[in-house]
Amino acid sequence: MATFTRIQAAQAMKETGIVPVFYHKDLETCKKVVKACYDAGARVFEFTNRGDYAHEVFGELNKYVTKNLDGMILGVGSVIDAGTTALYLQLGANFIVSPLVNAEMAKTCNRRKVAWMPGCGSVSEISYAEELGAEVVKIFPGSQVGGPSFVKAVKGPLPWASIMPTGGVSPTEENLKEWFEAGVHCVGIGSKLLTKKEDGSFDYDGISKTVSSAIQTVQNLRNEN
């Protein structure tokens, strides 16, 4: 059962502006990455549904987060059907992110008042997703769909739309400035946020520094406007 409501999830996404996106088959690696992001100030984290037994890793990771990282809102991404949605909701997912719009997924989340964030690539899809109850919509892949200029264009006829681009977002000040000046609600960032050492292992201190810097950049950009 979800610990946070869909409104709490949406608000936390906006407050921090940065949503780390990550998957690894090793539970301990996941714990360390989530902890590094939490220590840096992240309060929303998207675990990606990829690989065999991903749901088992998530179930254990969610128990760890609930017990040790107060206020961290853990959800699941890359979910494409209602059955998988129900599985993750049963494991306590606080939000569900999808690369597509699926009405049955929306119904499954809405029944439990859990945030559903579908992937959209047009004004029609965004409007339909909102009609189905999406508080925040994802544009994916962000840069291929049209980048910051697409977001800015959408906000013309749909100024109320809360948009989260994922794919093509980097934690640099230059890139974040383009997205947030276009009017995004928050951004999802994966590999570009989660730095590694030369030997291929994750640099947890480096991850904390990158996440912290990205969150601070978003705050500075908002203070300027």
PyMOL commands that set and color helices and strands:
alter all, ss='L'
color gray80, all
select helices_A, chain A and resi 6-16+27-39+54-68+82-90+103-111+123-131+142-145+147-154+173-182+204-224
alter helices_A, ss='H'
color red, helices_A
select strands_A, chain A and resi 18-22+44-48+73-77+95-97+115-117+119-120+137-139+163-165+187-189
alter strands_A, ss='S'
color yellow, strands_A
deselect
rebuild
show_as cartoon
